Every structure is written in C-alpha cells, then in structure tokens.
Amino acid sequence: MLIVGELINASRESIAGFIEAKDNAAIGAAARNQLEAGATYLDVNAGVFVDDEAQYLRWLVETVQSAVDAPCCIDSPDPRAIEAALSVHRGTAMINSISLEKDRYDKLLPILAGTDLKVVALCMSDEGMPKTAEQRLRIADKLINGLVSENVLAENIYVDPLVQPVATNTAFGKEFLEAVARIGHEFKGVHTMCGLSNISFGLPVRKLLNQTFMVMAVTSGLDGAIMDPLDKKMMAVILAAETLIGRDDFCMKYLSAYRGKKFQF
C-alpha cells in the first residue's frame, strides 16, 4: 500500500501558522514523523493562501525535502503553484490531482504530458460527483485514456474513485468498492488511491467505520491511501489486511512491524 501522509496541509490551523511563520523546524518534524510512521509520499498543500500559494508551496517542498529524503505529493489545482513546487522538487513527485472537470483538466494536462510524474486522477467531472460504480468507470476511462494518449505511463496513474459518506446514501460504500475492483480489473497497470475517512462523515465511532472500510477496500484491490500515517491502528489494519490477501511475502512486513512494536491494539 502506498501511503501519502496528509498532515502538511494548510487547511489545518497549526500547519497554516507554521507556513506563515516559515517555521522550518515544525514542518520538518511533521515530515519526519510521517515518514517514520510509514508514509511513502508527503502531501504538501498551501491552498488557503490563494495569493501566495505558489511561493508557499515551493517553500514547503524545499523545507520537507531538506528534512527527509522522500518525494512530495503536490496538492493544488493551480498550475502556477504546481510548476513552482516542481522547479525545486527532487525525485519523482506526485500531483494531486487532475479531474475530468474541463478547466482543471485543460490546465494540468500540459504539466503531466510526457513526464514521469505520478498523478491522482479524481473521478469528478463537470456533471458533478458520481454516485454509482458505472459513473465512476466512465470518468476513469476518459481520464486514463486522455493521460495515456499524452504519454503518461499507466503505472503512474492513481485513480481516486471518490469516497462519499454512507450517512447520505447507504449505497456509496458498495459503489466505491465495486469501482475499485473494476478499475483494477479493466485498466491494467493503473492504480487506485483514495482519501478514505469521508465514508464515516456524520456518524458516531468514525474510526471503527474507517478501519473496517479500509480492510474492505484493500480486499477490493485498493493500492494507496491519502491518510494520517500517525494513526497506528489504521496502519496496523492496513498491514494485517495486506498480509491476509497475499501482498506481504512470507509475512515479512507484518513480522517486522510486530518486532518493531509498531502495532497499537
């Protein structure tokens, strides 16, 4: 499972304060903590600073990569901010995210075309949020084919079928899981990715629902998650689920985590 650490996001009040203050130590600590907890990519987002997003996003990339040897997931719909961040990024970045919304698609596709960048492809179009697996597949098909036709490698595409709260529609969980399974089956080489916690919005004991849904998503073929890697129980659930479905050769990752006392149950 590819884990994108979500915590360096300016929508969090503390992080916004660190960004405004150019607090290298605090941002560096947030990066190190997530990497040590198991993140592969570190999401960086400065979207609340509309007028200064480009300069802050560039600073975040420089600060994070000064603190840790890890790639960033550059989280912005603004091509100027993305290009500013990419100008200082070391290694292969991930872009979060392109969608089938015309304005966003047209602006971001030239940045991705012919590169080795990884990209989150969000199943959203100008028609709004998809409700069914079939609607998600139609959007995914157009996104994948559009990206591949512009020389983006299939294995660099991470389709996000969009998790929506079951409190508003009890079919949303099932439709998402079906979409994950079908994308994995119908588009060879393409990955799936999501931010999962929205599934439990509006319901009590959200962590129970989130952890259970993560197991279901892993068994449906989910390849990645944008999440808080400091959530030790969720990280343990992911590791256990991947071990049980055969993604952990000889159970070595599971055993290593156990011996390193990384489980919290």
Secondary structure, 3 states (H helix, E strand, C coil): CEEEEEEEECCCHHHHHHHHCCCHHHHHHHHHHHHHHCCCEEEEECCCCCCCHHHHHHHHHHHHHHHCCCCEEEECCCHHHHHHHHCCCCCCCEEEEEEECHHHHHHHHHHHCCCCCEEEEEEEECCECCCCHHHHHHHHHHHHHHHHHCCCCHHHEEEECCCCCCCCCCCHHHHHHHHHHHHHHHCCCCEEEECCHHHHCCCCCHHHHHHHHHHHHHHHCCCEEEECCCCHHHHHHHHHHHHHCCCCHHHHHHHHHHHCCCCCC
